[in-house]
C-alpha cells in the first residue's frame, strides 16, 4: 500500500524579487526523495506577490513585473515540479489554497487564468481527510492575524483556530500568512495547530527554509539552506526576463 505523504508549503510570493523559489524547489525535491511513489503538495496561500493590491506595495515594491508575468511564473513553477516528479517516478498532485495576495480587485481568483495540469485550486479553505487526521488548511485566520513575533501562535490565533476546527469537525489546522521565519507546532487537547513560514529572504530571517511533511499521522520538518539574497534576486530577474522574452509581440490569425 502506498503511504500518503502531504507536503505543506507557506507563502511563496512568486513575483517578489526576493522569493527563494530555488530553495522551495529544493524542499520539494527532498520530499520526493522520501515519498513512497505519491506526494500531495499543498500551497497554503499567497502563491503570487500580486501588484498594487495594498498601499504599502506602492512604497515597498519588491516585485517589478506585472501580473501576467507572475501567472506565467506560477505556471513554470508547477511545470517544474511535475517534471521533477516524472524523473523520480513520484505521482504528484498540487493543491492551492488562495491567499490575500492571490485575489485581485475586480478579478477574483487570479490563478484561475492559468491552465495548470494536475493542480486543484481551492478558493478559501481546504479540508483533507486522512486515516489519522481531518486537516483544515486556511491561509489566514482573520484579516489582520499577524501572529506573535516570539512564538508564531498567539492566544488569539489559537482561539480562532480552535473555533474553525470545531465548526468543521477537523482535528488539525495548517495556516500561513504571518511571515514568521520559522514553523510553529502546537499540540493541545489532541489537536494539532501548524503555522508555516514565508520563503522571502531578508536580513532578519533565519538561515534555512523549512516545510512540513505529513505522513501516517506524523509530521516531519524538512530543512534546507536558504540561497543568498543577491543570488535569489538575480535568479528571479533572469527567470522572469526569460518568460517575458518568449512572449510574442505580434499575434497573427486568419479569420
C-alpha positions in Angstrom: 0.0 0.0 0.0 1.3 3.4 -1.0 1.8 5.7 2.0 0.0 9.1 1.9 2.5 11.9 2.1 1.4 15.5 2.2 3.9 18.4 1.9 2.8 21.8 3.2 4.5 25.0 1.9 3.8 28.5 3.1 3.8 31.9 1.5 5.8 31.7 -1.8 5.0 35.2 -3.2 6.1 34.4 -6.8 7.0 37.7 -8.5 8.7 39.1 -5.4 12.3 39.6 -6.3 13.4 38.1 -3.0 11.2 34.9 -3.1 13.6 32.0 -2.8 12.0 29.9 -5.5 15.0 27.7 -5.9 15.1 27.0 -2.2 11.4 25.9 -2.2 12.1 23.6 -5.2 14.9 22.1 -3.1 12.4 21.4 -0.3 10.0 19.7 -2.8 13.0 17.6 -4.1 13.7 16.5 -0.6 10.0 15.5 -0.2 10.1 13.4 -3.4 13.2 11.6 -2.2 11.3 10.1 0.8 7.9 9.8 -0.9 6.6 6.3 -1.4 5.5 6.8 -5.0 3.0 9.5 -4.2 3.2 13.1 -2.9 0.4 15.6 -2.4 1.7 19.2 -2.3 -0.4 21.9 -0.6 0.5 25.5 -1.2 -1.1 27.4 1.7 -1.8 30.8 0.1 0.0 33.8 -1.3 1.4 31.9 -4.1 1.8 35.2 -6.0 3.0 38.5 -4.9 0.3 40.4 -6.7 0.7 44.0 -7.7 -0.7 47.3 -6.2 -3.0 45.2 -4.0 -2.0 47.1 -0.9 -0.9 50.7 -0.4 2.3 49.5 1.2 3.2 47.7 -2.0 3.5 51.0 -3.8 6.1 52.2 -1.3 7.9 48.9 -1.0 7.6 47.4 -4.4 9.7 44.4 -4.3 8.2 42.9 -7.4 8.6 44.8 -10.7 6.8 42.5 -13.0 3.1 42.7 -14.0 0.5 40.1 -13.0 0.8 38.4 -16.4 4.4 37.5 -15.7 3.6 36.3 -12.2 1.0 34.0 -13.6 3.5 32.7 -16.2 6.0 32.2 -13.3 3.4 30.2 -11.4 2.8 28.0 -14.5 6.5 27.5 -14.8 6.7 26.6 -11.1 4.0 23.9 -11.5 5.6 22.5 -14.7 9.0 22.3 -13.0 7.5 20.3 -10.1 5.7 18.0 -12.5 8.9 17.4 -14.4 10.8 16.6 -11.1 8.0 14.1 -10.2 8.3 12.4 -13.6 12.0 12.0 -13.3 11.7 10.4 -9.8 8.6 8.3 -10.6 6.5 10.1 -8.0 2.8 10.7 -8.6 2.2 14.3 -7.6 -1.0 16.4 -7.1 -0.8 20.1 -6.2 -3.5 21.8 -4.2 -3.6 25.6 -3.8 -5.4 27.4 -1.1 -5.8 31.0 -2.2 -4.3 33.8 0.0 -5.0 37.5 0.1 -2.3 38.2 -2.5 -3.8 35.7 -4.9 -7.1 37.7 -5.1 -7.2 40.8 -7.4 -9.6 43.6 -7.3 -12.3 43.1 -10.0 -10.7 39.7 -11.0 -11.3 37.5 -8.0 -9.1 34.4 -8.2 -6.1 35.3 -10.3 -4.8 31.8 -10.6 -7.8 30.6 -12.5 -6.4 32.5 -15.5 -3.6 29.9 -15.7 -4.4 26.5 -17.1 -2.3 24.1 -14.9 -2.3 20.4 -15.2 -2.6 18.3 -12.1 -3.5 21.3 -10.0 -6.6 21.9 -7.8 -7.3 25.4 -6.6 -9.5 25.9 -3.5 -11.0 29.4 -3.1 -10.7 29.8 0.6 -10.4 26.6 2.7 -9.4 23.1 2.0 -10.3 20.0 4.1 -8.1 17.0 3.7 -9.4 13.7 5.1 -6.7 11.1 6.0 -6.7 8.0 8.1 -5.5 9.8 11.2 -6.5 13.4 10.8 -9.0 15.7 9.2 -6.7 18.5 8.2 -8.2 22.0 7.7 -6.0 24.3 5.5 -6.6 28.0 5.5 -4.2 30.8 4.5 -5.2 33.3 7.2 -7.5 33.0 10.2 -8.8 36.6 10.0 -8.0 39.7 8.1 -5.3 41.0 10.5 -3.9 37.8 12.0 -0.2 38.5 12.1 0.7 36.2 15.0 3.3 36.6 17.7 6.9 37.6 16.8 8.2 35.3 19.5 6.0 32.2 19.3 4.2 32.5 16.0 1.0 31.3 17.7 -0.7 33.8 20.0 -3.6 33.0 22.3 -5.9 35.0 20.0 -4.9 32.9 16.9 -5.2 29.7 18.8 -8.8 30.7 19.8 -9.7 31.4 16.2 -8.1 28.2 15.1 -10.0 26.1 17.7 -13.3 27.7 16.6 -12.6 26.7 13.0 -11.7 23.1 13.9 -14.9 22.8 16.0 -17.0 24.2 13.1 -15.6 21.7 10.6 -15.0 18.7 12.8 -11.3 18.7 11.9 -8.5 17.9 14.4 -5.5 19.6 12.7 -5.1 23.0 11.2 -2.4 24.3 8.9 -2.1 28.0 8.2 0.4 30.6 7.0 0.2 34.4 6.3 2.1 35.6 9.4 5.6 35.7 7.6 7.3 34.5 10.8 10.6 32.9 9.7 10.1 29.5 11.4 7.5 26.7 11.7 5.4 26.6 14.9 3.5 23.5 16.0 1.1 23.4 19.0 -0.4 20.2 20.3 -3.4 20.9 22.5 -6.3 18.7 23.5 -5.4 16.2 20.9 -5.5 18.8 18.2 -2.5 20.0 16.1 -2.0 23.6 15.1 0.7 24.2 12.4 1.9 27.6 11.4 4.1 27.9 8.3 6.8 30.4 7.3 7.2 32.6 4.2 10.0 32.0 1.7 11.1 35.6 1.2 14.8 36.1 2.1 15.7 39.1 4.2 18.4 40.1 6.6 16.3 39.3 9.7 15.1 35.9 8.6 16.7 32.6 9.7 19.2 30.9 7.5 17.1 28.0 6.4 13.9 27.3 4.5 11.5 24.9 6.2 8.4 22.9 5.2 6.2 20.3 6.8 5.8 16.8 5.5 2.9 14.8 6.9 2.6 11.0 6.8 0.6 8.4 8.7 -0.4 10.8 11.5 3.1 12.2 12.0 4.8 15.4 10.8 8.4 15.9 9.9 10.0 19.3 9.4 12.3 19.5 6.4 15.2 21.9 6.4 17.2 23.3 3.5 19.7 26.2 3.5 18.4 29.5 2.1 20.0 30.8 -1.0 21.9 34.2 -0.7 19.8 37.2 -1.0 21.6 38.7 -4.0 21.6 35.3 -5.8 17.8 34.9 -5.2 17.3 38.4 -6.8 19.5 37.7 -9.8 17.8 34.3 -10.4 14.3 35.8 -10.2 15.2 38.6 -12.6 16.7 36.1 -15.1 13.8 33.7 -14.9 11.1 36.4 -15.3 13.1 38.1 -18.1 13.2 34.8 -20.0 9.4 34.5 -19.6 8.9 38.0 -20.9 11.2 37.2 -23.8 9.2 34.3 -25.1 6.0 36.4 -25.3 5.2 37.2 -28.9 5.0 40.9 -29.7 2.6 40.3 -32.6 -0.1 37.7 -32.9 -1.3 36.9 -36.4 -4.5 35.0 -37.0 -6.6 34.1 -40.1 -10.3 34.8 -39.8 
